Amino acid sequence: MQSENITQTRASSNKIQAPESANTQRGRILNLLISARGGWVPSPDIAACAQQYNARLFELRRLNFQIENRVAEQNGARLSWFRLVASPAQAEPSTPPAVPLNSQTKSAGDVTLDPRARQLALF
């Protein structure tokens, strides 16, 4: 019965959507990074928010959150940390972004940013 629902959903929308929990996992990770106020957050803390935390970090980066990571080896183990550098509003460049142009794209000057993406400063 459930597989029929999945098949119907796939057929009707023609694409598979992420589970609803992806947004809450992404939100928990974002809240964790914001609460660190620019400090480094160890990957086990982020992994506690989502098993596929790298996918959620990728989603946040696609939403223009600037997230840095660093890796270090200690006692033969690779450890990693992440930190939020800027939100989408802070990441806006002062000049138009370099966009590869072809016959079907607009010029870089025609690129407009979504006003809904603006956010308050984090730090």
GURO-172918 format. One record per residue (C-alpha): x, y, z; residue number from 1. Coordinates in steps of 0.5 Angstrom, whole numbers, plus 500, padded with zeros to 3 digits. Each point is the difference from the previous one (the first is absolute). Layout:
BEGIN
- X; Y; Z; NUM
...
END
This chain:
BEGIN
- 500; 500; 500; 1
- 505; 505; 502; 2
- 504; 498; 494; 3
- 494; 502; 496; 4
- 500; 507; 503; 5
- 507; 501; 498; 6
- 499; 498; 493; 7
- 494; 504; 499; 8
- 504; 506; 503; 9
- 506; 499; 496; 10
- 496; 499; 494; 11
- 495; 507; 501; 12
- 506; 504; 502; 13
- 505; 497; 496; 14
- 506; 501; 505; 15
- 502; 498; 507; 16
- 499; 505; 505; 17
- 505; 499; 506; 18
- 496; 498; 507; 19
- 497; 505; 504; 20
- 505; 499; 505; 21
- 506; 503; 496; 22
- 497; 507; 501; 23
- 500; 499; 508; 24
- 507; 497; 500; 25
- 503; 505; 496; 26
- 497; 505; 505; 27
- 503; 497; 506; 28
- 507; 500; 496; 29
- 499; 507; 499; 30
- 497; 502; 507; 31
- 507; 496; 502; 32
- 504; 504; 496; 33
- 497; 507; 502; 34
- 500; 498; 507; 35
- 508; 499; 499; 36
- 500; 508; 498; 37
- 506; 498; 495; 38
- 503; 495; 504; 39
- 502; 493; 498; 40
- 495; 495; 501; 41
- 503; 493; 500; 42
- 497; 495; 495; 43
- 497; 495; 505; 44
- 496; 506; 503; 45
- 497; 501; 493; 46
- 499; 492; 499; 47
- 496; 500; 506; 48
- 495; 504; 496; 49
- 500; 496; 493; 50
- 503; 494; 498; 51
- 501; 503; 493; 52
- 503; 506; 503; 53
- 504; 502; 494; 54
- 494; 500; 496; 55
- 497; 505; 504; 56
- 506; 504; 500; 57
- 500; 500; 493; 58
- 493; 502; 500; 59
- 501; 506; 504; 60
- 506; 502; 496; 61
- 496; 499; 494; 62
- 495; 505; 503; 63
- 506; 505; 501; 64
- 502; 499; 507; 65
- 508; 500; 500; 66
- 502; 494; 504; 67
- 508; 499; 501; 68
- 503; 493; 502; 69
- 506; 498; 503; 70
- 503; 493; 501; 71
- 506; 498; 504; 72
- 503; 493; 502; 73
- 501; 499; 507; 74
- 502; 493; 503; 75
- 499; 497; 493; 76
- 493; 502; 499; 77
- 497; 506; 496; 78
- 496; 505; 503; 79
- 496; 505; 497; 80
- 497; 507; 502; 81
- 495; 504; 497; 82
- 498; 508; 501; 83
- 495; 505; 497; 84
- 504; 506; 497; 85
- 494; 503; 497; 86
- 493; 500; 498; 87
- 497; 501; 493; 88
- 499; 508; 502; 89
- 507; 500; 502; 90
- 503; 496; 494; 91
- 497; 505; 495; 92
- 506; 503; 496; 93
- 500; 507; 499; 94
- 501; 499; 492; 95
- 496; 495; 496; 96
- 502; 493; 500; 97
- 505; 497; 494; 98
- 495; 496; 496; 99
- 502; 496; 494; 100
- 496; 503; 494; 101
- 498; 496; 494; 102
- 494; 502; 495; 103
- 495; 498; 505; 104
- 502; 503; 506; 105
- 499; 507; 503; 106
- 506; 505; 501; 107
- 503; 500; 507; 108
- 496; 507; 500; 109
- 494; 497; 499; 110
- 500; 495; 506; 111
- 496; 502; 506; 112
- 500; 498; 507; 113
- 494; 497; 503; 114
- 497; 505; 506; 115
- 498; 495; 504; 116
- 507; 497; 501; 117
- 502; 506; 504; 118
- 501; 499; 507; 119
- 502; 503; 506; 120
- 508; 500; 502; 121
- 501; 494; 505; 122
- 506; 503; 504; 123
END
